[in-house]
């Protein structure tokens, strides 16, 4: 794996994964609607990291990102933090 996309990379699990992937020398693109200043586990400064402020509910934008970047692997860690809400409305629109 040389190039990957991580959704939800500013969260606890996502930010740990991003830091680990970068430590392994892997190019990482983070797609998240939160600002990188809100990352829970600081990422190392490196040219191997790119951040795309993106709302995953925008299907066209995500599809274009994947088509353009062609990652080897996608780690989908973005989630609605309220699981009960996710069961009722899996494509949460607000």
VEXKEMI-514146 format. One record per residue: residue number from 1; residue in one letter; chain; x, y, z of N, C-alpha, C in turn. Coordinates in steps of 0.2 Angstrom, whole numbers, plus 5000, padded with zeros to 4 digits. Each point is the difference from the previous one (the first is absolute). Example, Ala and Ser with C-alpha at 12.3 -4.5 7.8 and 13.67 -1.06 7.14 Angstrom:
- num	residu	chaine	n.x	n.y	n.z	ca.x	ca.y	ca.z	c.x	c.y	c.z
- 1	A	A	5066	4972	5039	4996	5006	5000	5004	5006	5000 .
- 2	S	A	4998	5005	4996	5004	5006	5001	4996	5005	5003 .
***
This chain:
- num	residu	chaine	n.x	n.y	n.z	ca.x	ca.y	ca.z	c.x	c.y	c.z
- 1	X	A	5004	4994	5000	4996	5006	5000	5005	5006	5000 .
- 2	X	A	4998	5005	4995	5004	5006	5000	4996	5006	5001 .
- 3	X	A	4994	5000	4999	4996	5006	4999	4993	4998	5003 .
- 4	X	A	4998	5003	5005	4993	4998	5003	4996	5007	5002 .
- 5	X	A	4994	4998	5000	4995	5006	5002	4997	4998	5007 .
- 6	X	A	4999	5004	5005	4997	4999	5006	4995	5005	5001 .
- 7	X	A	4994	4997	5001	4994	5005	5002	5000	5000	5007 .
- 8	X	A	4998	5005	5003	4999	5001	5007	5007	5000	5004 .
- 9	X	A	5005	5003	4996	5007	5000	5003	5001	5004	5005 .
- 10	X	A	4996	5005	5002	5001	5004	5006	4997	4997	5006 .
- 11	X	A	4996	4995	5000	4998	4997	5006	5005	4996	5004 .
- 12	X	A	4999	4997	5005	5005	4996	5004	5003	4994	4996 .
- 13	X	A	4996	4996	4998	5002	4994	4996	5004	5002	4994 .
- 14	X	A	4996	5005	4996	5003	5002	4994	5007	5004	5000 .
- 15	X	A	5000	5004	5005	5007	5004	5001	5005	4995	5002 .
- 16	X	A	4999	4995	5004	5005	4995	5002	5002	4996	4994 .
- 17	X	A	4995	4998	4995	5002	4997	4994	5004	5004	4996 .
- 18	X	A	4998	5006	4999	5004	5005	4995	5007	5000	5003 .
- 19	X	A	5001	5001	5006	5007	5001	5003	5004	4993	4999 .
- 20	X	A	4997	4995	5000	5003	4993	4999	5002	4999	4993 .
- 21	X	A	4995	5002	4996	5002	4999	4992	5005	5005	4998 .
- 22	X	A	5000	5006	5003	5006	5004	4998	5006	4998	5003 .
- 23	X	A	5000	4997	5006	5006	4997	5002	5003	4994	4996 .
- 24	X	A	4996	4997	4997	5002	4995	4995	5002	5002	4993 .
- 25	X	A	4999	5007	4999	5003	5003	4994	4994	4999	4994 .
- 26	X	A	4994	5000	5002	4994	4999	4996	4997	5007	4999 .
- 27	X	A	4999	5002	4993	4997	5006	4999	4992	5000	5002 .
- 28	X	A	4998	5005	5003	4993	5000	5003	4997	5006	4998 .
- 29	X	A	4993	4999	4998	4996	5005	4999	4994	4999	5005 .
- 30	X	A	4999	5005	5004	4995	5000	5005	4994	5004	4997 .
- 31	X	A	4994	4997	5000	4994	5003	4998	4995	5001	5006 .
- 32	X	A	4999	5006	5002	4996	5001	5006	4997	5007	5000 .
- 33	X	A	4994	5000	5003	4997	5007	5000	5002	5004	5006 .
- 34	X	A	5004	4997	5005	5003	5004	5005	5007	5003	4998 .
- 35	X	A	5001	5006	5002	5007	5003	4999	5006	4996	5003 .
- 36	X	A	5005	5000	4996	5006	4996	5003	5003	5003	5006 .
- 37	X	A	4997	5006	5002	5002	5003	5007	4997	4996	5005 .
- 38	X	A	4994	4996	4999	4997	4997	5005	5002	4992	5001 .
- 39	X	A	5005	4998	4996	5002	4994	5001	5002	4998	5007 .
- 40	X	A	4998	4994	5002	5001	4998	5007	5007	4997	5002 .
- 41	X	A	5003	4997	4995	5007	4998	5001	5004	5003	4995 .
- 42	X	A	5004	5005	5002	5004	5004	4995	5004	4996	4995 .
- 43	X	A	4999	5002	4993	5004	4996	4995	5006	5003	4999 .
- 44	X	A	5005	4996	4998	5007	5003	4999	5000	5005	4994 .
- 45	X	A	5004	5005	5000	5001	5004	4994	5003	4996	4994 .
- 46	X	A	4997	5000	4995	5003	4996	4994	4997	5002	4993 .
- 47	X	A	5003	4999	4995	4998	5001	4993	4995	4994	4998 .
- 48	X	A	5001	4994	5004	4996	4994	4999	4993	5001	5002 .
- 49	X	A	4998	5006	5003	4993	5000	5002	4996	5006	4997 .
- 50	X	A	4994	4998	4997	4996	5005	4997	4993	5000	5004 .
- 51	X	A	4997	5006	5001	4994	5001	5003	4995	5003	4995 .
- 52	X	A	4994	4996	4999	4995	5003	4996	4993	5001	5005 .
- 53	X	A	4999	5006	5001	4994	5001	5004	4994	4999	4996 .
- 54	X	A	4996	4994	5001	4995	4997	4996	4995	4997	5005 .
- 55	X	A	4994	5001	4998	4994	4997	5003	4998	4994	4997 .
- 56	X	A	5001	4994	5003	4998	4994	4997	4993	4999	4997 .
- 57	X	A	4996	5004	5002	4993	5000	4998	5000	5003	4993 .
- 58	X	A	5005	5003	4997	5000	5003	4994	5003	4994	4995 .
- 59	X	A	4996	4996	4998	5002	4994	4996	5004	5001	4994 .
- 60	X	A	4998	5005	4996	5003	5002	4994	5008	5002	5002 .
- 61	X	A	5000	5004	5005	5007	5003	5002	5005	4994	5002 .
- 62	X	A	4997	4995	5004	5004	4995	5002	5002	4995	4994 .
- 63	X	A	4995	4999	4996	5001	4996	4994	5006	5003	4995 .
- 64	X	A	4999	5007	5000	5006	5003	4996	5006	5000	5003 .
- 65	X	A	5000	5001	5007	5007	4999	5004	5003	4993	4998 .
- 66	X	A	4996	4995	5001	5002	4993	4999	5003	4999	4993 .
- 67	X	A	4996	5003	4995	5002	4999	4993	5006	5004	4998 .
- 68	X	A	5001	5006	5003	5006	5004	4999	5006	4997	5004 .
- 69	X	A	5000	4998	5006	5005	4998	5004	5002	4992	4999 .
- 70	X	A	4995	4996	4998	5001	4993	4999	5004	4997	5006 .
- 71	X	A	4998	5000	5006	5003	4997	5006	5001	4992	4999 .
- 72	X	A	5005	4998	5003	5000	4992	5000	4995	4997	5005 .
- 73	X	A	4999	5004	5005	4996	4998	5006	4996	5006	5002 .
- 74	X	A	4994	4999	5002	4996	5005	5003	4998	4997	5007 .
- 75	X	A	5002	5004	5005	4998	4998	5007	4994	5005	5002 .
- 76	X	A	4994	4997	5001	4994	5004	5001	4999	5000	5007 .
- 77	X	A	5002	5005	5004	4999	5001	5007	4995	5005	5002 .
- 78	X	A	4998	5004	4995	4995	5005	5002	4993	4997	5002 .
- 79	X	A	4997	5003	5005	4994	4997	5003	4996	5005	5003 .
- 80	X	A	4993	4999	5000	4996	5003	5004	5001	4998	5008 .
- 81	X	A	5002	5004	5004	5001	4998	5007	4994	4997	5004 .
- 82	X	A	4994	5002	4998	4994	4997	5003	4998	4994	4996 .
- 83	X	A	5001	4994	5003	4998	4994	4996	4993	5000	4999 .
- 84	X	A	4996	5002	5005	4993	4999	5000	4997	5004	4994 .
- 85	X	A	5003	5006	4999	4998	5005	4994	5002	4996	4994 .
- 86	X	A	5006	4997	5000	5002	4997	4993	4995	4994	4998 .
- 87	X	A	4997	4997	5005	4996	4994	4999	4993	5003	4997 .
- 88	X	A	4998	5006	5002	4994	5003	4997	5001	5004	4994 .
- 89	X	A	5006	5003	4999	5001	5004	4994	5007	4999	4998 .
- 90	X	A	5002	4994	4996	5007	4999	4999	5003	5005	4995 .
- 91	X	A	4996	5004	4996	5003	5005	4996	4998	5007	5003 .
- 92	X	A	5003	5001	5006	4998	5006	5004	5001	5006	4996 .
- 93	X	A	4995	5004	5000	5001	5006	4995	5000	5006	5004 .
- 94	X	A	5000	5001	5006	5001	5006	5004	5006	5001	5004 .
***
